[in-house]
Amino acid sequence: MGERLSAIWHRLEAVADAANLPARAPAHLQKAQRLTTAMLTTIAFFFSTVQQRVEALNLAPDLEAAVLQQLIPAIYLERMAARHTSAERQACLSALSTQMLAPLRAPDHLLQALAADKRAEIEQVASNCADLFSAPAPPCKAVTASAQCSTTGAIASVPASSPP
């Protein structure tokens, strides 16, 4: 990934030079480039930490993949929707989160075959992993704390007639 970013930085420098941007633009690019190593370290730490936490659940490979690829991202999107000030963006992020959670809630999904306490443990770990990537949402007086960040029951089975 570092090599790819290095190539991108070189292309950005060439584009900036060709565009005759003001002097501050290349300075901003150089500053961003200097932060690349720290950014890569942070990303590696995040993914390593998430992987370790999910592996500690001792799930079957299919369940582990569902947690990593669907549950954690869906909870993260839910958190981001709660933080957004734009109602349109909130709705978009919430819809995407719901779409990602829908297969996990299906009665025939492997998660639904687990005991409720195991599903709750998985959800707690996934929630903690999603929180690693974002700062806690600031308090919102117009929305209760439970509505703001609730993920309780995110993977609970939902009857087909009930909205997700």
Residue pairs with C-beta under 8 A, 6 or more apart in sequence:
1 40
1 43
2 36
2 37
2 40
5 36
5 40
6 36
9 29
9 33
9 36
12 29
13 26
13 29
16 25
16 26
16 29
17 26
46 132
46 133
49 129
49 132
50 68
50 72
50 129
50 132
51 68
53 125
53 128
53 129
54 64
54 67
54 68
54 72
54 125
54 126
54 129
55 64
56 125
57 64
57 67
57 121
57 122
57 125
59 67
59 122
60 110
62 110
63 110
63 111
63 114
63 122
66 103
66 104
66 109
66 110
66 111
67 122
67 125
67 126
70 100
70 101
70 103
70 104
71 100
71 101
71 104
71 122
71 123
71 126
71 154
71 155
72 126
72 129
72 130
73 100
73 130
74 96
74 97
74 98
74 100
74 101
74 104
74 154
75 97
75 126
75 127
75 130
75 151
75 154
76 130
76 133
76 134
77 93
77 94
77 96
77 97
77 100
78 93
78 94
78 97
78 149
78 151
78 154
79 130
79 131
79 134
79 137
79 149
80 93
80 134
81 89
81 90
81 91
81 92
81 93
81 94
81 97
82 90
82 137
82 140
82 143
82 147
82 148
82 149
83 134
83 137
83 138
84 90
84 93
98 164
101 154
101 155
101 164
102 164
103 109
104 111
104 154
104 155
105 112
105 155
105 156
105 157
105 158
105 164
106 112
107 157
111 119
111 122
111 155
112 119
112 155
112 157
114 122
116 156
119 155
119 156
122 155
123 151
123 152
123 153
123 154
123 155
126 151
126 154
127 151
127 154
130 151
136 149
137 148
137 149
139 145
140 148
158 164
